[in-house]
Amino acid sequence: MRPSRRDELVQKALQVFYRNGFHATGMDQLVRETGISKTSMYKYFQTKDDLILACLHVRDVQFRHWFANRVEALEPRREHQLGVIFDVLDEWFSSPDFKGCMFIKAAAEFQEPDHPAHMISARHKCLMVDYIQDLAHQAGLVRTRALAGQLGLLIEGAIIMARFGNAAQAVKDARTAAKILSAAHENDGS
């Protein structure tokens, strides 16, 4: 099924925002880079912020779906999937399109906690931690909420360090720390 004109606009705008940032991208640039007229843009979105929010919603769903699918593809056994999350990050960081995390960028550009873009970004991060907690539970670990939060911090740090230019080292360091943390959350029978 062919995507709707609105969906096509969101996909193209998402790429531009991801590459250039939200505030640095003006409507004229969006028109040039997406090939969609301002009239068409305003037909679907009353403001640039509305378009940004639509892009963040789409990116959230796409990224979480991609991440979970890659984890499953690398390790089909649920009880071992936690062990491959840093392999998936390594794939992402190695992609020529990797420009960091769109949600970290959005939270930095829309710093007010009650701004909808900031709230979508925070929700995305919470959903990723929930996913990691589920993987930790499937692995038979204990205190999975604490572990998921700790691994979430490692992931965020690895994303930022990867943008500073040493993605391989960021993944290696995060993976090493994750193994230590996971070992501390093994069920000791007590």
Backbone hydrogen bonds, N-H to C=O, Kabsch-Sander energy under -0.5 kcal/mol:
donor,donor_aa,acceptor,acceptor_aa,energy
8,E,4,S,-2.5
9,L,5,R,-2.2
10,V,6,R,-2.4
11,Q,7,D,-2.5
12,K,8,E,-2.2
13,A,9,L,-2.9
14,L,10,V,-2.6
15,Q,11,Q,-1.5
16,V,12,K,-1.6
17,F,13,A,-3.1
18,Y,14,L,-2.6
19,R,15,Q,-2.0
20,N,16,V,-2.8
21,G,17,F,-2.7
25,T,22,F,-0.7
26,G,24,A,-0.7
30,L,26,G,-2.2
31,V,27,M,-2.5
32,R,28,D,-2.3
33,E,29,Q,-3.1
34,T,30,L,-2.5
35,G,31,V,-1.8
41,M,37,S,-2.4
42,Y,38,K,-3.1
43,K,39,T,-1.1
44,Y,40,S,-1.3
44,Y,41,M,-0.6
45,F,41,M,-2.8
51,L,47,T,-1.5
52,I,48,K,-2.6
53,L,49,D,-2.6
54,A,50,D,-2.0
55,C,51,L,-2.4
56,L,52,I,-2.5
57,H,53,L,-2.3
58,V,54,A,-2.3
59,R,55,C,-2.8
60,D,56,L,-2.4
61,V,57,H,-2.0
62,Q,58,V,-2.9
63,F,59,R,-3.0
64,R,60,D,-2.3
65,H,61,V,-2.3
66,W,62,Q,-2.8
67,F,63,F,-3.1
68,A,64,R,-2.3
69,N,65,H,-2.4
70,R,66,W,-2.5
71,V,67,F,-2.3
72,E,68,A,-2.5
73,A,69,N,-2.4
74,L,70,R,-2.3
75,E,71,V,-2.2
78,R,76,P,-0.7
80,H,77,R,-2.2
81,Q,77,R,-0.5
81,Q,78,R,-1.2
83,G,80,H,-0.8
84,V,81,Q,-1.9
85,I,82,L,-1.2
87,D,84,V,-0.6
88,V,84,V,-1.9
89,L,85,I,-1.9
90,D,86,F,-2.0
91,E,87,D,-2.0
92,W,88,V,-2.4
93,F,89,L,-3.2
94,S,90,D,-1.9
95,S,91,E,-0.7
95,S,92,W,-1.1
98,F,95,S,-1.7
99,K,100,G,-0.6
102,M,100,G,-0.5
105,K,101,C,-2.2
106,A,102,M,-2.2
107,A,103,F,-2.4
108,A,104,I,-1.9
109,E,105,K,-2.4
110,F,106,A,-2.8
111,Q,109,E,-0.6
115,H,112,E,-2.2
119,M,115,H,-2.6
120,I,116,P,-2.5
121,S,117,A,-1.9
122,A,118,H,-2.5
123,R,119,M,-2.4
124,H,120,I,-2.4
125,K,121,S,-2.1
126,C,122,A,-2.2
127,L,123,R,-2.6
128,M,124,H,-2.1
129,V,125,K,-2.1
130,D,126,C,-2.5
131,Y,127,L,-2.1
132,I,128,M,-2.3
133,Q,129,V,-2.6
134,D,130,D,-2.2
135,L,131,Y,-2.2
136,A,132,I,-2.5
137,H,133,Q,-2.5
138,Q,134,D,-2.7
139,A,135,L,-1.5
140,G,137,H,-1.8
141,L,136,A,-2.2
142,V,185,H,-3.5
147,L,143,R,-2.1
148,A,144,T,-2.7
149,G,145,R,-2.1
150,Q,146,A,-2.2
151,L,147,L,-3.0
152,G,148,A,-2.4
153,L,149,G,-1.9
154,L,150,Q,-1.8
155,I,151,L,-2.5
156,E,152,G,-2.6
157,G,153,L,-2.5
158,A,154,L,-2.5
159,I,155,I,-2.5
160,I,156,E,-2.2
161,M,157,G,-2.8
162,A,158,A,-2.5
163,R,159,I,-1.5
164,F,160,I,-0.8
164,F,161,M,-0.6
165,G,162,A,-1.4
166,N,161,M,-1.2
170,A,166,N,-2.1
171,V,167,A,-2.5
172,K,168,A,-2.3
173,D,169,Q,-2.9
174,A,170,A,-2.3
175,R,171,V,-2.9
176,T,172,K,-2.2
177,A,173,D,-2.3
178,A,174,A,-2.5
179,K,175,R,-2.0
180,I,176,T,-1.6
181,L,177,A,-2.6
182,S,178,A,-3.0
183,A,179,K,-2.2
184,A,180,I,-1.5
185,H,181,L,-0.6
185,H,182,S,-1.3
186,E,183,A,-1.2
188,D,186,E,-0.6
